[in-house]
Amino acid sequence: MAHSILSAVVGWFAGIGRTYRTTLEHAGALGALVWDSFVAVVRLKVRPRDVLTQMHSMGIQSLPIVFVTASLSGIVTSQQGGYQLISSSPPYVLGTLVVNSVVLELSPLLTAIVLVGRIGARITAELGTMVVSEQIDAFESLGRDPVAVLAAPRIIAGVVTLPLLVGFANVIAIWAGMQMARIDVGLGNEEFLFGARLFWHSWDLFYGFSKAVVFGFVIPVISVHMGLRTKGGAEGVGLQTTQAVMFMILTILILDAMFPPLLLQ
């Protein structure tokens, strides 16, 4: 009996140790990746053409799904706000609710999650396939830095592109919410915009775009990191991609929860 209890306790502590070791390994590798990418940018090893290619893939090709997501978020926010507020508050408050919800939370968060599924998973699978097929080794044997060719352009493109997509999503979501308010509760566009201006703070826009910059940095960093750690052939690529998506979404949600106490107090 005592031996079984001791074995269970030892196994529990061993599991904690493995978890901490894995966490520290990931943290160290992520830090090294970010530093190597920074050095590659400073030393001008990153080709502008590679950055533009990634920006086109992340930005232009993502516009349709961002348009749909932003429209639906504005419509749903307007409908729920009308249901909850109109009976007990002035109608123009709906404009405040929609605009603040979209700018502060919905556009940055939903756009980032969309890019996790569309861009983050693709980057992890693409780089994972290159690892298991030894293409990364070929880059190194030819004297080309994989970080400068594969990692840094994606990180730069993510930091630049996601704020632009969030700005586009803000406009579309607010427009969709305004049209739904007119259809659903009969709120005119002028009254909607009056409510939006009444409680508007310029800091709100800075807050939303700050989220976009951070999320745009985190998504490619994690996806590149997970892709370069792929092992085990096609099965390993699938497993690593799944883990990367889970890791990115969890990281984004944690960072999103950290923003209010840091920037809204």
TIDREN-851743 format. One line per 5 residues: their letters; for each residue x, y, z of N, C-alpha, C, O. Coordinates in steps of 0.001 Angstrom, whole numbers. Example, Ala and Ser with C-alpha at 12.3 -4.5 7.8 and 13.67 -1.06 7.14 Angstrom:
BEGIN
as) 13190 -5690 7800 12300 -4500 7800 13200 -3300 7800 14236 -3319 8465 ~ 12850 -2250 7080 13670 -1060 7140 12900 30 7870 13409 1138 8039
***
This chain:
BEGIN
mahsi) 834 -1207 0 0 0 0 871 1261 0 682 2178 -799 ~ 1837 1268 934 2730 2424 1023 3551 2571 -253 3807 3682 -717 ~ 3961 1425 -817 4738 1472 -2060 3910 2058 -3191 4435 2821 -4003 ~ 2626 1719 -3263 1754 2247 -4322 1576 3751 -4178 1614 4486 -5165 ~ 1378 4213 -2922 1220 5650 -2685 2489 6395 -3067 2434 7450 -3699
lsavv) 3647 5831 -2674 4920 6469 -2999 5120 6539 -4511 5597 7548 -5030 ~ 4757 5471 -5215 4897 5458 -6683 4005 6511 -7328 4396 7175 -8287 ~ 2781 6651 -6775 1865 7651 -7318 2392 9065 -7107 2311 9908 -8001 ~ 2934 9317 -5914 3483 10644 -5616 4675 10943 -6516 4792 12039 -7063 ~ 5565 9951 -6665 6735 10133 -7530 6306 10382 -8974 6866 11245 -9650
gwfag) 5313 9626 -9447 4817 9825 -10807 4209 11200 -11003 4353 11812 -12061 ~ 3512 11691 -9947 2888 13012 -10035 3959 14096 -10161 3860 14980 -11012 ~ 4981 14020 -9307 6059 15000 -9374 6833 14885 -10691 7263 15897 -11245 ~ 7011 13669 -11191 7689 13486 -12467 6902 14143 -13603 7486 14747 -14502 ~ 5563 14018 -13554 4733 14664 -14572 4851 16172 -14526 4919 16826 -15567
igrty) 4877 16737 -13306 5050 18182 -13172 6408 18606 -13729 6524 19621 -14416 ~ 7434 17804 -13419 8769 18129 -13923 8840 18111 -15434 9461 18979 -16047 ~ 8194 17106 -16041 8192 17045 -17511 7456 18229 -18111 7869 18767 -19138 ~ 6362 18637 -17470 5598 19785 -17969 6426 21055 -17924 6471 21805 -18899 ~ 7085 21302 -16797 7918 22494 -16671 9085 22455 -17654 9440 23479 -18237
rttle) 9681 21282 -17839 10792 21170 -18771 10351 21484 -20195 11033 22201 -20927 ~ 9195 20935 -20577 8676 21205 -21921 8352 22678 -22097 8639 23262 -23142 ~ 7750 23281 -21070 7422 24708 -21139 8666 25557 -21310 8695 26476 -22128 ~ 9700 25245 -20530 10947 26008 -20639 11620 25796 -21987 12210 26725 -22537 ~ 11538 24577 -22526 12113 24323 -23844 11417 25157 -24910 12072 25750 -25767
hagal) 10083 25202 -24854 9332 26013 -25814 9667 27492 -25650 9870 28200 -26637 ~ 9724 27958 -24405 10017 29372 -24161 11401 29736 -24684 11577 30780 -25312 ~ 12381 28876 -24424 13729 29142 -24923 13795 29146 -26435 14434 30016 -27027 ~ 13138 28177 -27068 13149 28110 -28530 12423 29302 -29154 12862 29836 -30172 ~ 11317 29716 -28544 10609 30891 -29049 11464 32146 -28921 11521 32963 -29839
galvw) 12130 32294 -27776 13005 33447 -27604 14140 33459 -28610 14478 34507 -29160 ~ 14730 32292 -28855 15813 32211 -29838 15313 32536 -31242 16007 33199 -32012 ~ 14099 32066 -31579 13536 32341 -32896 13304 33838 -33084 13634 34395 -34131 ~ 12738 34484 -32070 12490 35928 -32169 13801 36690 -32300 13898 37616 -33105 ~ 14801 36317 -31524 16092 37005 -31596 16758 36794 -32953 17265 37743 -33552
dsfva) 16759 35566 -33435 17362 35294 -34740 16641 36053 -35852 17277 36534 -36790 ~ 15330 36159 -35749 14574 36915 -36758 14930 38394 -36697 15094 39045 -37729 ~ 15047 38917 -35482 15435 40327 -35321 16815 40576 -35927 17018 41565 -36632 ~ 17755 39685 -35656 19109 39827 -36202 19075 39765 -37731 19775 40526 -38400 ~ 18264 38861 -38282 18167 38754 -39743 17615 40034 -40358 18056 40449 -41429
vvrlk) 16651 40662 -39684 16094 41916 -40197 17131 43033 -40112 17308 43792 -41065 ~ 17813 43133 -38979 18812 44197 -38803 19938 44063 -39813 20431 45066 -40328 ~ 20347 42848 -40098 21438 42611 -41044 20971 42604 -42496 21748 42291 -43398 ~ 19709 42946 -42722 19145 43064 -44075 19233 41755 -44853 19486 41751 -46058 ~ 19023 40651 -44152 19023 39354 -44822 17636 38970 -45332 17487 37995 -46068
vrprd) 16629 39737 -44940 15250 39420 -45329 14923 40136 -46636 15083 41352 -46740 ~ 14473 39392 -47616 14141 39990 -48907 12758 40629 -48858 11806 39984 -48418 ~ 12620 41885 -49302 11293 42525 -49321 10274 41737 -50129 9085 41742 -49811 ~ 10740 41056 -51177 9810 40273 -51996 9154 39163 -51188 7968 38885 -51364 ~ 9926 38517 -50292 9357 37466 -49442 8309 38036 -48494 7273 37416 -48254
vltqm) 8587 39222 -47959 7626 39861 -47054 6339 40200 -47802 5247 39949 -47292 ~ 6453 40761 -48997 5272 41127 -49781 4453 39896 -50158 3223 39945 -50172 ~ 5130 38801 -50461 4414 37563 -50774 3597 37092 -49584 2441 36698 -49739 ~ 4186 37128 -48402 3468 36717 -47204 2346 37687 -46854 1290 37264 -46384 ~ 2559 38975 -47076 1501 39952 -46814 311 39733 -47733 -838 39873 -47316
hsmgi) 588 39389 -48982 -507 39098 -49919 -1287 37868 -49456 -2518 37856 -49489 ~ -567 36844 -49027 -1231 35627 -48575 -2042 35866 -47298 -3171 35392 -47174 ~ -1456 36605 -46352 -2145 36846 -45076 -3238 37900 -45202 -4273 37807 -44541 ~ -3013 38896 -46044 -3928 40022 -46104 -4978 39924 -47194 -6161 39747 -46905 ~ -4557 40038 -48439 -5511 40079 -49547 -6351 38810 -49606 -7567 38877 -49784
qslpi) -5711 37661 -49458 -6444 36405 -49563 -7326 36126 -48343 -8187 35248 -48389 ~ -7114 36865 -47259 -7937 36678 -46063 -9133 37620 -46021 -9993 37485 -45151 ~ -9201 38571 -46947 -10270 39572 -46898 -11683 38965 -46951 -12543 39410 -46191 ~ -11961 37983 -47799 -13337 37461 -47825 -13807 36888 -46499 -14915 37196 -46060 ~ -12993 36061 -45847 -13417 35474 -44586 -13476 36524 -43476 -14318 36434 -42582
vfvta) -12588 37520 -43528 -12646 38613 -42546 -13910 39432 -42761 -14539 39866 -41797 ~ -14284 39645 -44015 -15517 40381 -44323 -16734 39666 -43731 -17584 40295 -43100 ~ -16812 38360 -43939 -17949 37592 -43417 -17955 37608 -41887 -19000 37830 -41275 ~ -16812 37379 -41276 -16735 37351 -39815 -17107 38705 -39209 -17867 38769 -38242 ~ -16570 39788 -39780 -16858 41121 -39258 -18337 41476 -39417 -18947 42033 -38505
slsgi) -18901 41156 -40562 -20325 41442 -40782 -21196 40733 -39757 -22090 41339 -39165 ~ -20935 39463 -39551 -21746 38700 -38605 -21559 39182 -37177 -22519 39209 -36407 ~ -20344 39562 -36808 -20124 40060 -35451 -20874 41363 -35222 -21456 41561 -34156 ~ -20867 42258 -36213 -21626 43501 -36074 -23118 43263 -36010 -23815 43907 -35225 ~ -23619 42348 -36823 -25059 42047 -36843 -25500 41437 -35516 -26500 41864 -34939
vtsqq) -24767 40449 -35033 -25139 39778 -33791 -25064 40732 -32602 -25947 40723 -31745 ~ -24026 41550 -32546 -23899 42515 -31442 -25048 43500 -31444 -25581 43835 -30386 ~ -25437 43970 -32626 -26549 44915 -32726 -27870 44264 -32314 -28672 44877 -31610 ~ -28096 43032 -32750 -29336 42347 -32381 -29429 42097 -30879 -30462 42364 -30265 ~ -28357 41590 -30294 -28379 41310 -28860 -28452 42595 -28040 -29138 42651 -27019
ggyql) -27735 43633 -28500 -27817 44912 -27795 -29206 45500 -27852 -29700 46032 -26857 ~ -29850 45410 -29018 -31217 45902 -29121 -32165 45154 -28215 -33060 45753 -27618 ~ -31980 43856 -28105 -32835 43041 -27233 -32648 43391 -25762 -33616 43402 -25001 ~ -31413 43678 -25354 -31115 43868 -23943 -31283 45307 -23466 -31607 45529 -22299 ~ -31066 46300 -24351 -30950 47671 -23884 -32111 48585 -24255 -32436 49510 -23511
isssp) -32729 48335 -25383 -33672 49320 -25903 -34827 49563 -24940 -35300 50694 -24836 ~ -35290 48546 -24240 -36443 48716 -23358 -36137 49556 -22136 -37059 50114 -21542 ~ -34871 49670 -21735 -34525 50375 -20501 -33524 51502 -20702 -33153 52158 -19729 ~ -33074 51754 -21929 -32058 52773 -22183 -32436 53574 -23423 -33231 53111 -24241 ~ -31876 54770 -23569 -32111 55533 -24806 -31636 54745 -26019 -30635 54034 -25934
pyvlg) -32326 54855 -27134 -31969 54047 -28305 -30536 54266 -28785 -29900 53334 -29276 ~ -30019 55498 -28647 -28685 55765 -29179 -27585 54997 -28445 -26464 54901 -28946 ~ -27887 54450 -27269 -26898 53665 -26535 -26461 52446 -27358 -25351 51941 -27192 ~ -27340 51985 -28239 -26996 50838 -29071 -25783 51154 -29957 -24953 50279 -30203 ~ -25679 52392 -30432 -24520 52777 -31216 -23235 52687 -30407 -22203 52236 -30904
tlvvn) -23311 53122 -29156 -22144 53010 -28275 -21749 51556 -28064 -20570 51209 -28139 ~ -22737 50710 -27801 -22468 49300 -27527 -21804 48623 -28722 -20809 47915 -28566 ~ -22352 48841 -29906 -21815 48170 -31090 -20400 48649 -31384 -19505 47829 -31590 ~ -20183 49940 -31405 -18871 50479 -31778 -17811 50076 -30762 -16733 49620 -31143 ~ -18103 50239 -29473 -17101 49892 -28463 -16813 48393 -28438 -15661 47983 -28291
svvle) -17854 47577 -28582 -17636 46128 -28583 -16786 45700 -29766 -15902 44853 -29637 ~ -17062 46297 -30920 -16323 45931 -32130 -14868 46380 -32030 -13954 45592 -32274 ~ -14655 47638 -31673 -13300 48198 -31692 -12438 47625 -30581 -11269 47308 -30799 ~ -13013 47488 -29382 -12221 47044 -28244 -11972 45541 -28228 -10918 45096 -27774 ~ -12924 44754 -28717 -12820 43316 -28493 -13044 42459 -29737 -12187 41652 -30098
lspll) -14174 42628 -30384 -14577 41646 -31379 -13673 41631 -32608 -13238 40563 -33040 ~ -13387 42794 -33174 -12567 42804 -34396 -11165 42251 -34168 -10736 41383 -34929 ~ -10419 42720 -33142 -9077 42140 -32962 -9104 40653 -32651 -8316 39889 -33208 ~ -10009 40233 -31761 -10007 38835 -31328 -10477 37905 -32437 -9813 36908 -32720 ~ -11598 38204 -33066 -12129 37310 -34091 -11241 37284 -35329 -11072 36230 -35942
taivl) -10673 38421 -35704 -9768 38430 -36850 -8532 37598 -36564 -8048 36878 -37438 ~ -8016 37692 -35340 -6851 36881 -34976 -7179 35395 -35013 -6379 34597 -35500 ~ -8342 35019 -34506 -8720 33604 -34513 -8917 33107 -35944 -8564 31972 -36264 ~ -9476 33947 -36795 -9611 33575 -38204 -8234 33329 -38827 -8052 32374 -39583 ~ -7269 34190 -38508 -5927 34013 -39067 -5216 32802 -38475 -4368 32201 -39136
vgrig) -5548 32436 -37243 -4981 31210 -36680 -5381 30016 -37539 -4544 29188 -37898 ~ -6666 29937 -37865 -7138 28809 -38658 -6680 28850 -40098 -6401 27812 -40697 ~ -6601 30050 -40657 -6275 30135 -42082 -4776 30234 -42338 -4266 29611 -43269 ~ -4069 31006 -41528 -2648 31263 -41766 -1762 30447 -40831 -811 29805 -41277 ~ -2073 30470 -39529 -1219 29784 -38567 -1115 28296 -38838 -20 27733 -38821
arita) -2246 27659 -39089 -2227 26219 -39367 -1484 25926 -40665 -760 24935 -40757 ~ -1660 26781 -41665 -978 26561 -42943 534 26690 -42802 1284 25891 -43362 ~ 985 27707 -42045 2426 27891 -41855 3031 26695 -41138 4085 26197 -41532 ~ 2361 26233 -40081 2880 25084 -39342 2964 23849 -40236 3981 23155 -40243 ~ 1905 23575 -40985 1910 22403 -41866 2951 22537 -42973 3627 21567 -43316
elgtm) 3079 23733 -43528 4034 23952 -44610 5469 23749 -44125 6240 23023 -44753 ~ 5826 24383 -43018 7190 24243 -42503 7430 22838 -41957 8531 22304 -42081 ~ 6400 22238 -41351 6543 20866 -40870 6833 19903 -42000 7660 19003 -41857 ~ 6159 20086 -43122 6422 19249 -44290 7839 19459 -44815 8495 18511 -45243 ~ 8302 20698 -44780 9665 20980 -45226 10688 20326 -44300 11745 19883 -44750
vvseq) 10372 20266 -43005 11297 19645 -42057 11387 18139 -42300 12481 17586 -42415 ~ 10227 17481 -42376 10252 16020 -42514 10756 15581 -43886 11223 14453 -44044 ~ 10665 16467 -44880 11203 16138 -46207 12636 16642 -46389 13191 16578 -47486 ~ 13230 17149 -45296 14632 17584 -45257 14927 18779 -46152 16072 18981 -46556 ~ 13918 19565 -46464 14161 20781 -47241 14867 21842 -46407 15645 22634 -46937
idafe) 14596 21861 -45094 15290 22810 -44217 16786 22505 -44213 17609 23419 -44258 ~ 17135 21226 -44159 18553 20844 -44220 19182 21281 -45539 20357 21643 -45582 ~ 18401 21245 -46606 18918 21684 -47907 19222 23178 -47896 20228 23613 -48456 ~ 18345 23974 -47251 18620 25405 -47123 19960 25628 -46424 20787 26417 -46881 ~ 20161 24929 -45320 21385 25124 -44544 22612 24660 -45316 23666 25292 -45245
slgrd) 22482 23563 -46053 23629 23072 -46833 24014 24022 -47955 25162 24034 -48398 ~ 23039 24831 -48421 23320 25817 -49465 23768 27156 -48899 24004 28106 -49646 ~ 23884 27229 -47565 24345 28458 -46931 23264 29500 -46747 23577 30664 -46499 ~ 22001 29122 -46860 20890 30059 -46672 20314 29880 -45279 20113 28758 -44813 ~ 20053 30994 -44623 19529 30973 -43257 18026 30712 -43297 17284 31543 -43822
pvavl) 17548 29579 -42755 16096 29306 -42780 15282 30353 -42053 14145 30631 -42436 ~ 15851 30943 -41000 15110 31979 -40264 14886 33200 -41144 13785 33750 -41170 ~ 15917 33628 -41866 15789 34801 -42731 14860 34544 -43907 14186 35460 -44380 ~ 14820 33299 -44383 14010 32976 -45561 12577 32624 -45185 11642 33018 -45882 ~ 12390 31884 -44089 11085 31320 -43768 10386 31976 -42577 9162 32104 -42575
aapri) 11144 32388 -41576 10528 32875 -40342 10312 34387 -40345 9188 34856 -40163 ~ 11388 35148 -40550 11309 36606 -40445 10283 37232 -41400 9538 38113 -40970 ~ 10206 36819 -42678 9185 37424 -43546 7762 37199 -43046 6910 38078 -43176 ~ 7507 36037 -42483 6166 35755 -41977 5853 36582 -40732 4725 37044 -40560 ~ 6841 36768 -39873 6619 37566 -38664 6369 39029 -39026 5447 39653 -38499
iagvv) 7189 39574 -39922 6991 40961 -40353 5626 41131 -41006 4910 42090 -40717 ~ 5266 40203 -41884 3981 40284 -42573 2818 40212 -41585 1826 40921 -41751 ~ 2929 39364 -40560 1862 39268 -39571 1674 40549 -38788 543 40975 -38555 ~ 2785 41177 -38373 2710 42417 -37600 2108 43549 -38423 1385 44388 -37884 ~ 2395 43583 -39715 1883 44651 -40579 448 44371 -41021 -382 45280 -41064
tlpll) 161 43122 -41346 -1108 42785 -41991 -2285 42748 -41031 -3360 43246 -41364 ~ -2110 42170 -39849 -3257 42008 -38954 -3880 43340 -38542 -5108 43434 -38530 ~ -3102 44386 -38200 -3762 45676 -37930 -4562 46210 -39111 -5623 46804 -38921 ~ -4063 46006 -40331 -4822 46451 -41498 -6130 45684 -41626 -7171 46269 -41925 ~ -6080 44377 -41400 -7304 43577 -41444 -8276 43984 -40340 -9489 44002 -40551
vgfan) -7749 44307 -39173 -8616 44735 -38060 -9285 46072 -38395 -10463 46266 -38096 ~ -8539 46995 -39016 -9154 48253 -39438 -10281 48017 -40437 -11339 48638 -40338 ~ -10061 47135 -41384 -11104 46767 -42347 -12295 46133 -41621 -13447 46455 -41915 ~ -12016 45234 -40674 -13088 44570 -39930 -13883 45569 -39099 -15101 45431 -38979 ~ -13217 46577 -38520 -13929 47603 -37751 -14981 48304 -38602 -16134 48453 -38196
viaiw) -14562 48730 -39785 -15479 49466 -40666 -16663 48591 -41066 -17811 49031 -41004 ~ -16389 47366 -41471 -17452 46473 -41933 -18399 46115 -40789 -19617 46128 -40969 ~ -17855 45799 -39619 -18703 45397 -38488 -19586 46547 -38026 -20767 46344 -37745 ~ -19032 47750 -37944 -19835 48901 -37511 -20922 49208 -38536 -22063 49492 -38169 ~ -20572 49151 -39814 -21586 49385 -40854 -22693 48336 -40782 -23874 48674 -40863
agmqm) -22318 47066 -40632 -23325 46006 -40543 -24187 46165 -39293 -25399 45961 -39345 ~ -23563 46531 -38163 -24330 46746 -36943 -25290 47918 -37067 -26400 47872 -36539 ~ -24868 48970 -37764 -25728 50140 -37956 -26931 49797 -38833 -28046 50230 -38544 ~ -26721 49032 -39890 -27836 48642 -40748 -28808 47718 -40020 -30023 47821 -40193 ~ -28262 46811 -39199 -29128 45915 -38450 -29923 46677 -37397 -31078 46340 -37139
aridv) -29323 47705 -36781 -30057 48523 -35806 -31218 49252 -36477 -32287 49405 -35887 ~ -31004 49694 -37693 -32092 50368 -38424 -33205 49391 -38765 -34384 49738 -38681 ~ -32842 48169 -39151 -33847 47176 -39531 -34545 46591 -38302 -35761 46402 -38303 ~ -33773 46308 -37262 -34292 45557 -36122 -35083 46423 -35157 -36171 46039 -34729 ~ -34546 47595 -34808 -35217 48442 -33803 -35585 49811 -34338 -36061 50656 -33580
glgne) -35378 50055 -35634 -35747 51330 -36224 -34861 52485 -35825 -35303 53634 -35847 ~ -33625 52215 -35460 -32693 53264 -35062 -32047 53871 -36295 -31395 53160 -37060 ~ -32214 55175 -36503 -31653 55837 -37670 -30140 55898 -37623 -29533 55806 -36556 ~ -29537 56055 -38793 -28086 56115 -38865 -27516 57299 -38082 -26474 57178 -37437 ~ -28209 58455 -38141 -27720 59630 -37425 -27744 59397 -35919 -26808 59777 -35215
eflfg) -28812 58771 -35423 -28906 58522 -33991 -27885 57468 -33559 -27311 57565 -32475 ~ -27662 56474 -34399 -26648 55453 -34107 -25266 56102 -33994 -24525 55824 -33052 ~ -24923 56963 -34951 -23618 57618 -34938 -23509 58615 -33793 -22418 58836 -33267 ~ -24634 59224 -33398 -24608 60116 -32235 -24218 59346 -30982 -23384 59804 -30201 ~ -24820 58178 -30789 -24467 57359 -29638 -23025 56886 -29692 -22353 56800 -28664
arlfw) -22548 56576 -30904 -21165 56126 -31044 -20184 57240 -30680 -19164 56985 -30039 ~ -20491 58481 -31091 -19592 59606 -30789 -19682 60038 -29334 -18701 60526 -28773 ~ -20831 59866 -28725 -21057 60396 -27383 -20104 59799 -26361 -19619 60512 -25482 ~ -19830 58521 -26459 -18974 57848 -25482 -17650 57370 -26104 -17001 56468 -25576 ~ -17265 57976 -27217 -16065 57534 -27909 -14806 58123 -27278 -14770 59297 -26912
hswdl) -13783 57294 -27157 -12469 57738 -26692 -11438 57331 -27748 -11459 56203 -28240 ~ -10547 58245 -28089 -9522 57932 -29079 -8636 56782 -28614 -8086 56041 -29429 ~ -8502 56638 -27294 -7682 55560 -26743 -8229 54193 -27145 -7472 53230 -27260 ~ -9552 54105 -27358 -10154 52818 -27718 -9566 52290 -29024 -9322 51091 -29160 ~ -9340 53179 -29976 -8782 52758 -31260 -7338 52288 -31084 -6934 51282 -31666
fygfs) -6571 53013 -30287 -5197 52604 -30008 -5172 51247 -29310 -4333 50397 -29609 ~ -6100 51056 -28381 -6190 49789 -27641 -6455 48624 -28584 -5800 47585 -28494 ~ -7422 48796 -29494 -7754 47726 -30425 -6615 47397 -31369 -6352 46225 -31638 ~ -5928 48424 -31879 -4813 48170 -32797 -3586 47620 -32062 -2777 46904 -32652 ~ -3450 47954 -30782 -2364 47348 -30000 -2563 45843 -29897 -1612 45072 -30030
kavvf) -3792 45433 -29663 -4094 43999 -29673 -3734 43381 -31020 -3142 42303 -31078 ~ -4093 44066 -32097 -3842 43516 -33432 -2351 43331 -33682 -1944 42326 -34265 ~ -1531 44286 -33247 -84 44166 -33447 463 42979 -32661 1256 42195 -33183 ~ 42 42848 -31410 525 41744 -30576 81 40404 -31152 889 39483 -31269 ~ -1190 40287 -31513 -1683 39030 -32090 -996 38734 -33426 -687 37582 -33729
gfvip) -761 39782 -34223 -84 39587 -35498 1352 39135 -35337 1912 38516 -36242 ~ 1950 39431 -34212 3295 38953 -33910 3270 37525 -33376 4107 36703 -33747 ~ 2319 37239 -32514 2275 35943 -31835 1946 34811 -32803 2557 33744 -32730 ~ 999 35023 -33703 539 33945 -34578 1669 33384 -35447 1885 32172 -35425 ~ 2402 34204 -36212 3477 33611 -37025 4629 33074 -36193 5247 32083 -36581
visvh) 4940 33700 -35053 6042 33200 -34228 5748 31781 -33745 6593 30893 -33860 ~ 4547 31571 -33205 4199 30248 -32693 4088 29238 -33826 4559 28109 -33696 ~ 3470 29630 -34935 3284 28680 -36035 4628 28280 -36649 4828 27111 -36979 ~ 5551 29234 -36806 6881 28895 -37329 7621 28009 -36341 8238 27016 -36726 ~ 7558 28372 -35068 8236 27577 -34029 7738 26133 -34022 8542 25201 -33988
mglrt) 6427 25943 -34053 5875 24590 -34020 6185 23841 -35311 6446 22639 -35281 ~ 6158 24538 -36440 6470 23881 -37701 7899 23373 -37760 8149 22279 -38264 ~ 8840 24159 -37248 10244 23759 -37287 10569 22655 -36290 11645 22062 -36371 ~ 9670 22361 -35352 9890 21286 -34380 9193 19985 -34782 9135 19042 -33993 ~ 8669 19933 -35998 7914 18771 -36433 8808 17545 -36565 9943 17633 -37034
kggae) 8279 16400 -36143 8976 15120 -36270 7963 14045 -36647 6779 14163 -36331 ~ 8432 12990 -37326 7604 11809 -37494 6792 11719 -38758 5767 11038 -38765 ~ 7195 12372 -39831 6502 12204 -41097 5153 12896 -41153 4918 13877 -40448 ~ 4258 12374 -42005 2948 13008 -42219 2119 13036 -40947 1435 14023 -40675 ~ 2172 11963 -40163 1428 11936 -38910 1932 13016 -37959 1143 13660 -37267
gvglq) 3239 13209 -37928 3805 14252 -37084 3386 15641 -37527 3156 16515 -36691 ~ 3282 15858 -38843 2834 17154 -39351 1408 17443 -38880 1113 18550 -38429 ~ 527 16448 -38988 -859 16644 -38552 -955 16914 -37061 -1686 17807 -36632 ~ -218 16145 -36270 -248 16330 -34821 303 17695 -34428 -265 18381 -33578 ~ 1408 18083 -35048 2024 19369 -34704 1131 20535 -35118 1073 21545 -34416
ttqav) 442 20411 -36234 -464 21471 -36670 -1618 21624 -35696 -1997 22742 -35347 ~ -2179 20500 -35253 -3270 20555 -34275 -2814 21203 -32978 -3517 22046 -32421 ~ -1645 20814 -32496 -1118 21394 -31262 -832 22884 -31435 -1054 23675 -30518 ~ -339 23262 -32617 -29 24669 -32866 -1293 25526 -32824 -1295 26602 -32225 ~ -2366 25055 -33455 -3628 25804 -33448 -4148 25963 -32019 -4570 27053 -31633
mfmil) -4119 24893 -31240 -4560 24974 -29856 -3688 25941 -29064 -4197 26743 -28282 ~ -2380 25866 -29267 -1434 26728 -28570 -1667 28194 -28931 -1664 29054 -28051 ~ -1870 28486 -30217 -2083 29870 -30654 -3379 30450 -30105 -3399 31585 -29630 ~ -4461 29679 -30168 -5738 30180 -29661 -5665 30434 -28162 -6142 31461 -27677 ~ -5070 29500 -27430 -4936 29681 -25985 -4083 30901 -25656 -4421 31666 -24753
tilil) -2988 31089 -26377 -2124 32247 -26144 -2851 33544 -26434 -2726 34508 -25680 ~ -3612 33579 -27522 -4356 34792 -27868 -5393 35122 -26803 -5552 36285 -26433 ~ -6097 34116 -26310 -7106 34361 -25281 -6469 34849 -23972 -7014 35726 -23302 ~ -5322 34283 -23619 -4625 34731 -22406 -4161 36169 -22565 -4354 36983 -21662 ~ -3548 36494 -23707 -3103 37863 -23942 -4288 38825 -23973 -4194 39944 -23468
damfp) -5388 38396 -24557 -6588 39237 -24608 -7095 39555 -23203 -7556 40666 -22943 ~ -7011 38577 -22296 -7432 38817 -20916 -6466 39725 -20166 -6851 40354 -19180 ~ -5206 39802 -20623 -4221 40637 -19960 -4307 42110 -20380 -3818 42982 -19662 ~ -4919 42395 -21525 -4948 43762 -22020 -5766 44719 -21145 -5283 45816 -20863 ~ -6998 44356 -20694 -7762 45325 -19892 -7047 45825 -18639 -7002 47037 -18426
plllq) -6481 44948 -17793 -5793 45490 -16613 -4540 46291 -16949 -4113 47134 -16160 ~ -3945 46032 -18120 -2724 46746 -18479 -2996 48092 -19143 -2265 49052 -18898 ~ -4040 48185 -19985 -4240 49365 -20800 -5573 50086 -20585 -5760 51185 -21106 ~ -6489 49500 -19841 -7783 50155 -19643 -8003 50645 -18226 -9101 51100 -17904 ~ -7002 50568 -17372 -7156 51027 -15993 -6773 52508 -15904 -6832 53097 -14825
***
